[in-house]
């Protein structure tokens, strides 16, 4: 019982804290790099990922 609760808390922590922080830092590094190719590729990958998640 306690192990499941700790696992749920860890999952919630990762979903609400770690993943948004990683996404924000990636976005910051992307903007700071100034590479126009990266600025085009990553949003396209996000759109493709979103579409594939909607299809499943």
Residue pairs with C-beta under 8 A, 6 or more apart in sequence:
26 42
30 38
30 39
30 42
31 39
